[in-house]
Structures are given as C-alpha cells and as structure tokens.
Amino acid sequence: FSSCRGCPGDKVTLTPGTSRQSACLCPTGAYTDETGACRACRQGFYCPVVGATDGTKCNDTYTTVGIGAKSELQCVCEGQTLTAAGEVKPGMYDAGFLEELQSRADGTSNDTLA
C-alpha cells in the first residue's frame, strides 16, 4: 500500500478513498480553467457543483458581491451589497426572486432563472 496524498492546489474528491489524482476536482465556488487549475467563480456567476468547468450566470440585473459564489442565493440586485454577517443590505428587492427559488426547491416550478 502507498500513503495517501493530498489533491493538488485547492482540489477535492467527491468520495473518500479515491485512488487516482484525476478524481481531484475543483470545489464549489470554483471552476476548472483551460489549464486544469481551479479559479474562483467570476463575479456575476456562481459555481454550485464540485468539478464545474464554468460558472452559471446570475439572472439578468443580478450579480454577486465578489468572486467565488457557490449558490444562486448569492446573486443580488446589481448595486446591492452584503453586511459583515453576510446578509443582504436593505434598499433593493425583487419580490419574485425568492418565491421562484422556493417554488423550484418545492418542485412546483419548471422555470430556471439563469
């Protein structure tokens, strides 16, 4: 038996006990660039899955506060920012956004936002 080795860079594996370095993938919040390196998901995009090859664009008029977003819930109205606690600062809203996300989570909507 050989000793376990860590994945290069920030890469992770989906399951423990993986036996090949090729199973090392970029974590959520990052995508694999053309050289195979992990890059933080660009502003205005989110990378919700391990091993993403590109980010998913936020809905029109939405962006992310910075880079490395992992979820569509990190997309906010353009010009909106987050507090130090990670909560969206008040002042802008989209009444349909959270309701649409909830209906998709409940399985009651076939619409996609991105």
PDB file as gemmi writes it, atoms N, CA and C in Angstrom:
CRYST1    1.000    1.000    1.000  90.00  90.00  90.00 P 1                      
ATOM      1  N   PHE A   1       0.828  -1.186   0.000  1.00  0.00           N  
ATOM      2  CA  PHE A   1       0.000   0.000   0.000  1.00  0.00           C  
ATOM      3  C   PHE A   1       0.869   1.245   0.000  1.00  0.00           C  
ATOM      4  N   SER A   2       0.401   2.250  -0.713  1.00  0.00           N  
ATOM      5  CA  SER A   2       1.120   3.520  -0.704  1.00  0.00           C  
ATOM      6  C   SER A   2       0.416   4.480   0.236  1.00  0.00           C  
ATOM      7  N   SER A   3       1.094   5.545   0.591  1.00  0.00           N  
ATOM      8  CA  SER A   3       0.495   6.504   1.512  1.00  0.00           C  
ATOM      9  C   SER A   3      -0.467   7.429   0.765  1.00  0.00           C  
ATOM     10  N   CYS A   4      -1.438   7.942   1.509  1.00  0.00           N  
ATOM     11  CA  CYS A   4      -2.403   8.880   0.919  1.00  0.00           C  
ATOM     12  C   CYS A   4      -1.708  10.200   0.630  1.00  0.00           C  
ATOM     13  N   ARG A   5      -2.129  10.841  -0.431  1.00  0.00           N  
ATOM     14  CA  ARG A   5      -1.583  12.145  -0.807  1.00  0.00           C  
ATOM     15  C   ARG A   5      -2.731  13.123  -0.992  1.00  0.00           C  
ATOM     16  N   GLY A   6      -2.450  14.354  -0.696  1.00  0.00           N  
ATOM     17  CA  GLY A   6      -3.459  15.386  -0.875  1.00  0.00           C  
ATOM     18  C   GLY A   6      -3.612  15.761  -2.338  1.00  0.00           C  
ATOM     19  N   CYS A   7      -4.793  16.189  -2.683  1.00  0.00           N  
ATOM     20  CA  CYS A   7      -5.023  16.678  -4.039  1.00  0.00           C  
ATOM     21  C   CYS A   7      -4.203  17.947  -4.246  1.00  0.00           C  
ATOM     22  N   PRO A   8      -3.771  18.213  -5.476  1.00  0.00           N  
ATOM     23  CA  PRO A   8      -3.007  19.437  -5.734  1.00  0.00           C  
ATOM     24  C   PRO A   8      -3.876  20.686  -5.594  1.00  0.00           C  
ATOM     25  N   GLY A   9      -3.242  21.776  -5.196  1.00  0.00           N  
ATOM     26  CA  GLY A   9      -3.952  23.056  -5.083  1.00  0.00           C  
ATOM     27  C   GLY A   9      -5.112  22.965  -4.119  1.00  0.00           C  
ATOM     28  N   ASP A  10      -6.233  23.526  -4.506  1.00  0.00           N  
ATOM     29  CA  ASP A  10      -7.435  23.534  -3.671  1.00  0.00           C  
ATOM     30  C   ASP A  10      -8.403  22.423  -4.038  1.00  0.00           C  
ATOM     31  N   LYS A  11      -7.984  21.478  -4.849  1.00  0.00           N  
ATOM     32  CA  LYS A  11      -8.902  20.445  -5.343  1.00  0.00           C  
ATOM     33  C   LYS A  11      -9.352  19.502  -4.233  1.00  0.00           C  
ATOM     34  N   VAL A  12     -10.510  18.892  -4.460  1.00  0.00           N  
ATOM     35  CA  VAL A  12     -11.132  17.971  -3.511  1.00  0.00           C  
ATOM     36  C   VAL A  12     -11.595  16.722  -4.255  1.00  0.00           C  
ATOM     37  N   THR A  13     -11.954  15.687  -3.506  1.00  0.00           N  
ATOM     38  CA  THR A  13     -12.553  14.492  -4.114  1.00  0.00           C  
ATOM     39  C   THR A  13     -14.001  14.389  -3.667  1.00  0.00           C  
ATOM     40  N   LEU A  14     -14.803  13.719  -4.461  1.00  0.00           N  
ATOM     41  CA  LEU A  14     -16.210  13.545  -4.110  1.00  0.00           C  
ATOM     42  C   LEU A  14     -16.396  12.457  -3.062  1.00  0.00           C  
ATOM     43  N   THR A  15     -15.506  11.463  -3.061  1.00  0.00           N  
ATOM     44  CA  THR A  15     -15.626  10.361  -2.111  1.00  0.00           C  
ATOM     45  C   THR A  15     -14.282  10.081  -1.464  1.00  0.00           C  
ATOM     46  N   PRO A  16     -14.287   9.634  -0.230  1.00  0.00           N  
ATOM     47  CA  PRO A  16     -13.026   9.258   0.415  1.00  0.00           C  
ATOM     48  C   PRO A  16     -12.482   7.977  -0.209  1.00  0.00           C  
ATOM     49  N   GLY A  17     -11.197   7.789  -0.116  1.00  0.00           N  
ATOM     50  CA  GLY A  17     -10.597   6.553  -0.610  1.00  0.00           C  
ATOM     51  C   GLY A  17     -10.366   6.523  -2.101  1.00  0.00           C  
ATOM     52  N   THR A  18     -10.427   7.649  -2.759  1.00  0.00           N  
ATOM     53  CA  THR A  18     -10.188   7.711  -4.194  1.00  0.00           C  
ATOM     54  C   THR A  18      -8.751   7.309  -4.478  1.00  0.00           C  
ATOM     55  N   SER A  19      -8.543   6.589  -5.565  1.00  0.00           N  
ATOM     56  CA  SER A  19      -7.205   6.053  -5.832  1.00  0.00           C  
ATOM     57  C   SER A  19      -6.469   6.758  -6.969  1.00  0.00           C  
ATOM     58  N   ARG A  20      -7.092   7.761  -7.610  1.00  0.00           N  
ATOM     59  CA  ARG A  20      -6.438   8.432  -8.732  1.00  0.00           C  
ATOM     60  C   ARG A  20      -6.450   9.952  -8.538  1.00  0.00           C  
ATOM     61  N   GLN A  21      -5.360  10.585  -8.908  1.00  0.00           N  
ATOM     62  CA  GLN A  21      -5.287  12.041  -8.828  1.00  0.00           C  
ATOM     63  C   GLN A  21      -6.296  12.683  -9.771  1.00  0.00           C  
ATOM     64  N   SER A  22      -6.651  12.005 -10.848  1.00  0.00           N  
ATOM     65  CA  SER A  22      -7.627  12.561 -11.800  1.00  0.00           C  
ATOM     66  C   SER A  22      -9.007  12.730 -11.163  1.00  0.00           C  
ATOM     67  N   ALA A  23      -9.237  12.111 -10.008  1.00  0.00           N  
ATOM     68  CA  ALA A  23     -10.511  12.267  -9.302  1.00  0.00           C  
ATOM     69  C   ALA A  23     -10.532  13.546  -8.466  1.00  0.00           C  
ATOM     70  N   CYS A  24      -9.422  14.266  -8.420  1.00  0.00           N  
ATOM     71  CA  CYS A  24      -9.357  15.538  -7.692  1.00  0.00           C  
ATOM     72  C   CYS A  24     -10.001  16.622  -8.559  1.00  0.00           C  
ATOM     73  N   LEU A  25     -10.988  17.295  -8.012  1.00  0.00           N  
ATOM     74  CA  LEU A  25     -11.779  18.277  -8.757  1.00  0.00           C  
ATOM     75  C   LEU A  25     -11.803  19.612  -8.017  1.00  0.00           C  
ATOM     76  N   CYS A  26     -12.166  20.655  -8.741  1.00  0.00           N  
ATOM     77  CA  CYS A  26     -12.301  21.966  -8.115  1.00  0.00           C  
ATOM     78  C   CYS A  26     -13.527  21.961  -7.202  1.00  0.00           C  
ATOM     79  N   PRO A  27     -13.443  22.634  -6.051  1.00  0.00           N  
ATOM     80  CA  PRO A  27     -14.564  22.665  -5.108  1.00  0.00           C  
ATOM     81  C   PRO A  27     -15.670  23.608  -5.580  1.00  0.00           C  
ATOM     82  N   THR A  28     -16.807  23.584  -4.881  1.00  0.00           N  
ATOM     83  CA  THR A  28     -17.862  24.548  -5.179  1.00  0.00           C  
ATOM     84  C   THR A  28     -17.294  25.955  -4.995  1.00  0.00           C  
ATOM     85  N   GLY A  29     -17.796  26.898  -5.768  1.00  0.00           N  
ATOM     86  CA  GLY A  29     -17.279  28.264  -5.725  1.00  0.00           C  
ATOM     87  C   GLY A  29     -16.117  28.483  -6.675  1.00  0.00           C  
ATOM     88  N   ALA A  30     -15.695  27.405  -7.362  1.00  0.00           N  
ATOM     89  CA  ALA A  30     -14.577  27.488  -8.306  1.00  0.00           C  
ATOM     90  C   ALA A  30     -14.900  26.660  -9.538  1.00  0.00           C  
ATOM     91  N   TYR A  31     -14.168  26.927 -10.618  1.00  0.00           N  
ATOM     92  CA  TYR A  31     -14.308  26.146 -11.847  1.00  0.00           C  
ATOM     93  C   TYR A  31     -12.914  25.771 -12.342  1.00  0.00           C  
ATOM     94  N   THR A  32     -12.852  24.780 -13.206  1.00  0.00           N  
ATOM     95  CA  THR A  32     -11.587  24.337 -13.778  1.00  0.00           C  
ATOM     96  C   THR A  32     -11.318  25.130 -15.047  1.00  0.00           C  
ATOM     97  N   ASP A  33     -10.182  25.826 -15.114  1.00  0.00           N  
ATOM     98  CA  ASP A  33      -9.857  26.601 -16.316  1.00  0.00           C  
ATOM     99  C   ASP A  33      -9.234  25.687 -17.372  1.00  0.00           C  
ATOM    100  N   GLU A  34      -8.843  26.277 -18.498  1.00  0.00           N  
ATOM    101  CA  GLU A  34      -8.315  25.502 -19.634  1.00  0.00           C  
ATOM    102  C   GLU A  34      -7.000  24.795 -19.327  1.00  0.00           C  
ATOM    103  N   THR A  35      -6.309  25.214 -18.270  1.00  0.00           N  
ATOM    104  CA  THR A  35      -5.048  24.563 -17.901  1.00  0.00           C  
ATOM    105  C   THR A  35      -5.257  23.466 -16.856  1.00  0.00           C  
ATOM    106  N   GLY A  36      -6.482  23.336 -16.349  1.00  0.00           N  
ATOM    107  CA  GLY A  36      -6.782  22.350 -15.316  1.00  0.00           C  
ATOM    108  C   GLY A  36      -6.698  22.909 -13.909  1.00  0.00           C  
ATOM    109  N   ALA A  37      -6.351  24.194 -13.784  1.00  0.00           N  
ATOM    110  CA  ALA A  37      -6.265  24.836 -12.468  1.00  0.00           C  
ATOM    111  C   ALA A  37      -7.646  25.301 -12.004  1.00  0.00           C  
ATOM    112  N   CYS A  38      -7.809  25.414 -10.708  1.00  0.00           N  
ATOM    113  CA  CYS A  38      -9.057  25.927 -10.140  1.00  0.00           C  
ATOM    114  C   CYS A  38      -9.002  27.451 -10.103  1.00  0.00           C  
ATOM    115  N   ARG A  39     -10.079  28.072 -10.516  1.00  0.00           N  
ATOM    116  CA  ARG A  39     -10.219  29.528 -10.469  1.00  0.00           C  
ATOM    117  C   ARG A  39     -11.514  29.858  -9.743  1.00  0.00           C  
ATOM    118  N   ALA A  40     -11.486  30.893  -8.915  1.00  0.00           N  
ATOM    119  CA  ALA A  40     -12.701  31.326  -8.228  1.00  0.00           C  
ATOM    120  C   ALA A  40     -13.753  31.705  -9.254  1.00  0.00           C  
ATOM    121  N   CYS A  41     -14.980  31.329  -8.987  1.00  0.00           N  
ATOM    122  CA  CYS A  41     -16.079  31.668  -9.882  1.00  0.00           C  
ATOM    123  C   CYS A  41     -16.105  33.187 -10.046  1.00  0.00           C  
ATOM    124  N   ARG A  42     -16.259  33.660 -11.272  1.00  0.00           N  
ATOM    125  CA  ARG A  42     -16.198  35.092 -11.578  1.00  0.00           C  
ATOM    126  C   ARG A  42     -17.370  35.862 -10.966  1.00  0.00           C  
ATOM    127  N   GLN A  43     -17.172  37.143 -10.765  1.00  0.00           N  
ATOM    128  CA  GLN A  43     -18.256  37.981 -10.273  1.00  0.00           C  
ATOM    129  C   GLN A  43     -19.406  37.946 -11.266  1.00  0.00           C  
ATOM    130  N   GLY A  44     -20.621  37.802 -10.747  1.00  0.00           N  
ATOM    131  CA  GLY A  44     -21.810  37.709 -11.589  1.00  0.00           C  
ATOM    132  C   GLY A  44     -22.166  36.277 -11.945  1.00  0.00           C  
ATOM    133  N   PHE A  45     -21.379  35.327 -11.465  1.00  0.00           N  
ATOM    134  CA  PHE A  45     -21.597  33.901 -11.720  1.00  0.00           C  
ATOM    135  C   PHE A  45     -21.516  33.143 -10.398  1.00  0.00           C  
ATOM    136  N   TYR A  46     -22.058  31.934 -10.369  1.00  0.00           N  
ATOM    137  CA  TYR A  46     -21.908  31.059  -9.213  1.00  0.00           C  
ATOM    138  C   TYR A  46     -21.556  29.662  -9.712  1.00  0.00           C  
ATOM    139  N   CYS A  47     -20.818  28.914  -8.893  1.00  0.00           N  
ATOM    140  CA  CYS A  47     -20.352  27.571  -9.241  1.00  0.00           C  
ATOM    141  C   CYS A  47     -20.838  26.612  -8.157  1.00  0.00           C  
ATOM    142  N   PRO A  48     -22.028  26.011  -8.347  1.00  0.00           N  
ATOM    143  CA  PRO A  48     -22.663  25.250  -7.273  1.00  0.00           C  
ATOM    144  C   PRO A  48     -22.233  23.789  -7.138  1.00  0.00           C  
ATOM    145  N   VAL A  49     -21.444  23.285  -8.061  1.00  0.00           N  
ATOM    146  CA  VAL A  49     -21.084  21.864  -8.009  1.00  0.00           C  
ATOM    147  C   VAL A  49     -19.579  21.662  -8.009  1.00  0.00           C  
ATOM    148  N   VAL A  50     -19.141  20.593  -7.397  1.00  0.00           N  
ATOM    149  CA  VAL A  50     -17.734  20.196  -7.436  1.00  0.00           C  
ATOM    150  C   VAL A  50     -17.409  19.787  -8.871  1.00  0.00           C  
ATOM    151  N   GLY A  51     -16.276  20.250  -9.386  1.00  0.00           N  
ATOM    152  CA  GLY A  51     -15.850  19.868 -10.724  1.00  0.00           C  
ATOM    153  C   GLY A  51     -16.430  20.698 -11.857  1.00  0.00           C  
ATOM    154  N   ALA A  52     -16.991  21.858 -11.546  1.00  0.00           N  
ATOM    155  CA  ALA A  52     -17.569  22.722 -12.585  1.00  0.00           C  
ATOM    156  C   ALA A  52     -16.490  23.131 -13.594  1.00  0.00           C  
ATOM    157  N   THR A  53     -16.874  23.231 -14.850  1.00  0.00           N  
ATOM    158  CA  THR A  53     -15.958  23.699 -15.887  1.00  0.00           C  
ATOM    159  C   THR A  53     -16.235  25.148 -16.258  1.00  0.00           C  
ATOM    160  N   ASP A  54     -17.290  25.716 -15.713  1.00  0.00           N  
ATOM    161  CA  ASP A  54     -17.622  27.120 -15.912  1.00  0.00           C  
ATOM    162  C   ASP A  54     -18.674  27.492 -14.878  1.00  0.00           C  
ATOM    163  N   GLY A  55     -18.884  28.775 -14.687  1.00  0.00           N  
ATOM    164  CA  GLY A  55     -19.900  29.219 -13.750  1.00  0.00           C  
ATOM    165  C   GLY A  55     -21.245  29.368 -14.429  1.00  0.00           C  
ATOM    166  N   THR A  56     -22.275  29.480 -13.606  1.00  0.00           N  
ATOM    167  CA  THR A  56     -23.632  29.748 -14.074  1.00  0.00           C  
ATOM    168  C   THR A  56     -23.904  31.224 -13.838  1.00  0.00           C  
ATOM    169  N   LYS A  57     -24.346  31.918 -14.880  1.00  0.00           N  
ATOM    170  CA  LYS A  57     -24.576  33.361 -14.779  1.00  0.00           C  
ATOM    171  C   LYS A  57     -25.791  33.655 -13.912  1.00  0.00           C  
ATOM    172  N   CYS A  58     -25.654  34.669 -13.061  1.00  0.00           N  
ATOM    173  CA  CYS A  58     -26.800  35.132 -12.280  1.00  0.00           C  
ATOM    174  C   CYS A  58     -27.873  35.649 -13.232  1.00  0.00           C  
ATOM    175  N   ASN A  59     -29.098  35.666 -12.770  1.00  0.00           N  
ATOM    176  CA  ASN A  59     -30.216  36.182 -13.540  1.00  0.00           C  
ATOM    177  C   ASN A  59     -29.949  37.620 -13.982  1.00  0.00           C  
ATOM    178  N   ASP A  60     -30.589  38.070 -15.056  1.00  0.00           N  
ATOM    179  CA  ASP A  60     -30.432  39.443 -15.534  1.00  0.00           C  
ATOM    180  C   ASP A  60     -30.649  40.432 -14.389  1.00  0.00           C  
ATOM    181  N   THR A  61     -29.873  41.479 -14.376  1.00  0.00           N  
ATOM    182  CA  THR A  61     -29.847  42.551 -13.378  1.00  0.00           C  
ATOM    183  C   THR A  61     -29.331  42.091 -12.019  1.00  0.00           C  
ATOM    184  N   TYR A  62     -28.799  40.875 -11.935  1.00  0.00           N  
ATOM    185  CA  TYR A  62     -28.209  40.355 -10.702  1.00  0.00           C  
ATOM    186  C   TYR A  62     -26.714  40.171 -10.889  1.00  0.00           C  
ATOM    187  N   THR A  63     -26.001  40.210  -9.798  1.00  0.00           N  
ATOM    188  CA  THR A  63     -24.572  39.961  -9.791  1.00  0.00           C  
ATOM    189  C   THR A  63     -24.228  39.335  -8.449  1.00  0.00           C  
ATOM    190  N   THR A  64     -22.976  39.055  -8.223  1.00  0.00           N  
ATOM    191  CA  THR A  64     -22.524  38.615  -6.902  1.00  0.00           C  
ATOM    192  C   THR A  64     -21.698  39.734  -6.294  1.00  0.00           C  
ATOM    193  N   VAL A  65     -21.588  39.754  -4.987  1.00  0.00           N  
ATOM    194  CA  VAL A  65     -20.847  40.810  -4.315  1.00  0.00           C  
ATOM    195  C   VAL A  65     -19.358  40.696  -4.620  1.00  0.00           C  
ATOM    196  N   GLY A  66     -18.885  39.491  -4.828  1.00  0.00           N  
ATOM    197  CA  GLY A  66     -17.477  39.268  -5.142  1.00  0.00           C  
ATOM    198  C   GLY A  66     -17.324  38.015  -5.972  1.00  0.00           C  
ATOM    199  N   ILE A  67     -16.151  37.412  -5.902  1.00  0.00           N  
ATOM    200  CA  ILE A  67     -15.886  36.188  -6.638  1.00  0.00           C  
ATOM    201  C   ILE A  67     -16.070  34.982  -5.714  1.00  0.00           C  
ATOM    202  N   GLY A  68     -16.160  33.795  -6.298  1.00  0.00           N  
ATOM    203  CA  GLY A  68     -16.227  32.564  -5.515  1.00  0.00           C  
ATOM    204  C   GLY A  68     -17.607  32.182  -5.022  1.00  0.00           C  
ATOM    205  N   ALA A  69     -18.675  32.712  -5.631  1.00  0.00           N  
ATOM    206  CA  ALA A  69     -20.038  32.375  -5.200  1.00  0.00           C  
ATOM    207  C   ALA A  69     -20.316  30.890  -5.451  1.00  0.00           C  
ATOM    208  N   LYS A  70     -20.996  30.270  -4.488  1.00  0.00           N  
ATOM    209  CA  LYS A  70     -21.303  28.842  -4.549  1.00  0.00           C  
ATOM    210  C   LYS A  70     -22.765  28.556  -4.842  1.00  0.00           C  
ATOM    211  N   SER A  71     -23.619  29.561  -4.719  1.00  0.00           N  
ATOM    212  CA  SER A  71     -25.058  29.342  -4.810  1.00  0.00           C  
ATOM    213  C   SER A  71     -25.748  30.504  -5.514  1.00  0.00           C  
ATOM    214  N   GLU A  72     -26.859  30.189  -6.156  1.00  0.00           N  
ATOM    215  CA  GLU A  72     -27.686  31.210  -6.775  1.00  0.00           C  
ATOM    216  C   GLU A  72     -28.201  32.202  -5.738  1.00  0.00           C  
ATOM    217  N   LEU A  73     -28.290  31.771  -4.489  1.00  0.00           N  
ATOM    218  CA  LEU A  73     -28.737  32.669  -3.417  1.00  0.00           C  
ATOM    219  C   LEU A  73     -27.735  33.780  -3.146  1.00  0.00           C  
ATOM    220  N   GLN A  74     -26.513  33.667  -3.673  1.00  0.00           N  
ATOM    221  CA  GLN A  74     -25.518  34.724  -3.526  1.00  0.00           C  
ATOM    222  C   GLN A  74     -25.634  35.777  -4.623  1.00  0.00           C  
ATOM    223  N   CYS A  75     -26.553  35.589  -5.553  1.00  0.00           N  
ATOM    224  CA  CYS A  75     -26.826  36.599  -6.575  1.00  0.00           C  
ATOM    225  C   CYS A  75     -27.739  37.655  -5.954  1.00  0.00           C  
ATOM    226  N   VAL A  76     -27.353  38.919  -6.074  1.00  0.00           N  
ATOM    227  CA  VAL A  76     -28.120  40.023  -5.506  1.00  0.00           C  
ATOM    228  C   VAL A  76     -28.383  41.054  -6.593  1.00  0.00           C  
ATOM    229  N   CYS A  77     -29.337  41.936  -6.347  1.00  0.00           N  
ATOM    230  CA  CYS A  77     -29.604  43.006  -7.305  1.00  0.00           C  
ATOM    231  C   CYS A  77     -28.319  43.793  -7.526  1.00  0.00           C  
ATOM    232  N   GLU A  78     -28.051  44.179  -8.764  1.00  0.00           N  
ATOM    233  CA  GLU A  78     -26.843  44.952  -9.046  1.00  0.00           C  
ATOM    234  C   GLU A  78     -26.841  46.200  -8.193  1.00  0.00           C  
ATOM    235  N   GLY A  79     -25.717  46.517  -7.593  1.00  0.00           N  
ATOM    236  CA  GLY A  79     -25.590  47.665  -6.726  1.00  0.00           C  
ATOM    237  C   GLY A  79     -25.851  47.344  -5.270  1.00  0.00           C  
ATOM    238  N   GLN A  80     -26.359  46.147  -4.991  1.00  0.00           N  
ATOM    239  CA  GLN A  80     -26.642  45.756  -3.615  1.00  0.00           C  
ATOM    240  C   GLN A  80     -25.395  45.110  -3.006  1.00  0.00           C  
ATOM    241  N   THR A  81     -25.231  45.253  -1.724  1.00  0.00           N  
ATOM    242  CA  THR A  81     -24.071  44.681  -1.049  1.00  0.00           C  
ATOM    243  C   THR A  81     -24.520  43.854   0.146  1.00  0.00           C  
ATOM    244  N   LEU A  82     -23.575  43.163   0.763  1.00  0.00           N  
ATOM    245  CA  LEU A  82     -23.865  42.355   1.936  1.00  0.00           C  
ATOM    246  C   LEU A  82     -23.281  43.011   3.183  1.00  0.00           C  
ATOM    247  N   THR A  83     -23.905  42.736   4.314  1.00  0.00           N  
ATOM    248  CA  THR A  83     -23.371  43.188   5.596  1.00  0.00           C  
ATOM    249  C   THR A  83     -22.200  42.282   5.973  1.00  0.00           C  
ATOM    250  N   ALA A  84     -21.492  42.640   7.030  1.00  0.00           N  
ATOM    251  CA  ALA A  84     -20.381  41.815   7.501  1.00  0.00           C  
ATOM    252  C   ALA A  84     -20.863  40.427   7.893  1.00  0.00           C  
ATOM    253  N   ALA A  85     -22.128  40.290   8.283  1.00  0.00           N  
ATOM    254  CA  ALA A  85     -22.695  38.992   8.665  1.00  0.00           C  
ATOM    255  C   ALA A  85     -23.155  38.186   7.455  1.00  0.00           C  
ATOM    256  N   GLY A  86     -22.988  38.739   6.239  1.00  0.00           N  
ATOM    257  CA  GLY A  86     -23.372  38.023   5.034  1.00  0.00           C  
ATOM    258  C   GLY A  86     -24.824  38.190   4.638  1.00  0.00           C  
ATOM    259  N   GLU A  87     -25.530  39.123   5.264  1.00  0.00           N  
ATOM    260  CA  GLU A  87     -26.921  39.369   4.920  1.00  0.00           C  
ATOM    261  C   GLU A  87     -27.009  40.496   3.902  1.00  0.00           C  
ATOM    262  N   VAL A  88     -27.994  40.411   3.013  1.00  0.00           N  
ATOM    263  CA  VAL A  88     -28.169  41.446   2.002  1.00  0.00           C  
ATOM    264  C   VAL A  88     -28.619  42.729   2.684  1.00  0.00           C  
ATOM    265  N   LYS A  89     -27.915  43.828   2.389  1.00  0.00           N  
ATOM    266  CA  LYS A  89     -28.300  45.122   2.960  1.00  0.00           C  
ATOM    267  C   LYS A  89     -29.643  45.537   2.361  1.00  0.00           C  
ATOM    268  N   PRO A  90     -30.477  46.158   3.152  1.00  0.00           N  
ATOM    269  CA  PRO A  90     -31.782  46.583   2.654  1.00  0.00           C  
ATOM    270  C   PRO A  90     -31.664  47.723   1.654  1.00  0.00           C  
ATOM    271  N   GLY A  91     -32.737  47.931   0.900  1.00  0.00           N  
ATOM    272  CA  GLY A  91     -32.780  49.051  -0.025  1.00  0.00           C  
ATOM    273  C   GLY A  91     -33.179  48.644  -1.428  1.00  0.00           C  
ATOM    274  N   MET A  92     -33.045  47.374  -1.775  1.00  0.00           N  
ATOM    275  CA  MET A  92     -33.429  46.888  -3.101  1.00  0.00           C  
ATOM    276  C   MET A  92     -34.105  45.537  -2.920  1.00  0.00           C  
ATOM    277  N   TYR A  93     -35.033  45.222  -3.796  1.00  0.00           N  
ATOM    278  CA  TYR A  93     -35.668  43.911  -3.686  1.00  0.00           C  
ATOM    279  C   TYR A  93     -36.199  43.471  -5.032  1.00  0.00           C  
ATOM    280  N   ASP A  94     -36.449  42.186  -5.136  1.00  0.00           N  
ATOM    281  CA  ASP A  94     -37.110  41.586  -6.284  1.00  0.00           C  
ATOM    282  C   ASP A  94     -38.104  40.604  -5.688  1.00  0.00           C  
ATOM    283  N   ALA A  95     -39.361  40.991  -5.650  1.00  0.00           N  
ATOM    284  CA  ALA A  95     -40.378  40.212  -4.956  1.00  0.00           C  
ATOM    285  C   ALA A  95     -40.489  38.787  -5.474  1.00  0.00           C  
ATOM    286  N   GLY A  96     -40.203  38.561  -6.735  1.00  0.00           N  
ATOM    287  CA  GLY A  96     -40.379  37.228  -7.298  1.00  0.00           C  
ATOM    288  C   GLY A  96     -39.194  36.302  -7.154  1.00  0.00           C  
ATOM    289  N   PHE A  97     -38.021  36.828  -6.828  1.00  0.00           N  
ATOM    290  CA  PHE A  97     -36.805  36.015  -6.840  1.00  0.00           C  
ATOM    291  C   PHE A  97     -36.825  34.895  -5.809  1.00  0.00           C  
ATOM    292  N   LEU A  98     -37.009  35.226  -4.535  1.00  0.00           N  
ATOM    293  CA  LEU A  98     -37.003  34.192  -3.505  1.00  0.00           C  
ATOM    294  C   LEU A  98     -38.193  33.257  -3.635  1.00  0.00           C  
ATOM    295  N   GLU A  99     -39.339  33.779  -4.053  1.00  0.00           N  
ATOM    296  CA  GLU A  99     -40.503  32.918  -4.246  1.00  0.00           C  
ATOM    297  C   GLU A  99     -40.228  31.900  -5.348  1.00  0.00           C  
ATOM    298  N   GLU A 100     -39.559  32.322  -6.425  1.00  0.00           N  
ATOM    299  CA  GLU A 100     -39.225  31.411  -7.513  1.00  0.00           C  
ATOM    300  C   GLU A 100     -38.242  30.351  -7.035  1.00  0.00           C  
ATOM    301  N   LEU A 101     -37.238  30.748  -6.279  1.00  0.00           N  
ATOM    302  CA  LEU A 101     -36.288  29.772  -5.742  1.00  0.00           C  
ATOM    303  C   LEU A 101     -37.000  28.764  -4.853  1.00  0.00           C  
ATOM    304  N   GLN A 102     -37.914  29.248  -4.017  1.00  0.00           N  
ATOM    305  CA  GLN A 102     -38.643  28.355  -3.121  1.00  0.00           C  
ATOM    306  C   GLN A 102     -39.524  27.396  -3.907  1.00  0.00           C  
ATOM    307  N   SER A 103     -40.207  27.888  -4.940  1.00  0.00           N  
ATOM    308  CA  SER A 103     -41.080  27.004  -5.713  1.00  0.00           C  
ATOM    309  C   SER A 103     -40.274  25.940  -6.447  1.00  0.00           C  
ATOM    310  N   ARG A 104     -39.067  26.289  -6.910  1.00  0.00           N  
ATOM    311  CA  ARG A 104     -38.211  25.279  -7.524  1.00  0.00           C  
ATOM    312  C   ARG A 104     -37.728  24.271  -6.490  1.00  0.00           C  
ATOM    313  N   ALA A 105     -37.417  24.739  -5.290  1.00  0.00           N  
ATOM    314  CA  ALA A 105     -36.976  23.821  -4.217  1.00  0.00           C  
ATOM    315  C   ALA A 105     -38.112  22.880  -3.825  1.00  0.00           C  
ATOM    316  N   ASP A 106     -39.343  23.381  -3.878  1.00  0.00           N  
ATOM    317  CA  ASP A 106     -40.506  22.566  -3.547  1.00  0.00           C  
ATOM    318  C   ASP A 106     -40.939  21.671  -4.696  1.00  0.00           C  
ATOM    319  N   GLY A 107     -40.354  21.877  -5.875  1.00  0.00           N  
ATOM    320  CA  GLY A 107     -40.716  21.083  -7.045  1.00  0.00           C  
ATOM    321  C   GLY A 107     -41.991  21.540  -7.716  1.00  0.00           C  
ATOM    322  N   THR A 108     -42.412  22.783  -7.458  1.00  0.00           N  
ATOM    323  CA  THR A 108     -43.658  23.273  -8.038  1.00  0.00           C  
ATOM    324  C   THR A 108     -43.430  24.170  -9.246  1.00  0.00           C  
ATOM    325  N   SER A 109     -42.178  24.348  -9.663  1.00  0.00           N  
ATOM    326  CA  SER A 109     -41.894  25.200 -10.811  1.00  0.00           C  
ATOM    327  C   SER A 109     -40.937  24.489 -11.766  1.00  0.00           C  
ATOM    328  N   ASN A 110     -41.139  24.694 -13.049  1.00  0.00           N  
ATOM    329  CA  ASN A 110     -40.231  24.152 -14.053  1.00  0.00           C  
ATOM    330  C   ASN A 110     -39.334  25.241 -14.620  1.00  0.00           C  
ATOM    331  N   ASP A 111     -39.480  26.468 -14.135  1.00  0.00           N  
ATOM    332  CA  ASP A 111     -38.705  27.597 -14.634  1.00  0.00           C  
ATOM    333  C   ASP A 111     -37.288  27.549 -14.107  1.00  0.00           C  
ATOM    334  N   THR A 112     -36.358  28.140 -14.871  1.00  0.00           N  
ATOM    335  CA  THR A 112     -34.994  28.332 -14.394  1.00  0.00           C  
ATOM    336  C   THR A 112     -34.701  29.811 -14.439  1.00  0.00           C  
ATOM    337  N   LEU A 113     -33.798  30.252 -13.588  1.00  0.00           N  
ATOM    338  CA  LEU A 113     -33.506  31.685 -13.515  1.00  0.00           C  
ATOM    339  C   LEU A 113     -32.250  32.089 -14.252  1.00  0.00           C  
ATOM    340  N   ALA A 114     -31.367  31.190 -14.572  1.00  0.00           N  
ATOM    341  CA  ALA A 114     -30.099  31.618 -15.143  1.00  0.00           C  
ATOM    342  C   ALA A 114     -30.009  31.433 -16.614  1.00  0.00           C  
TER     343      ALA A 114                                                      
END                                                                             
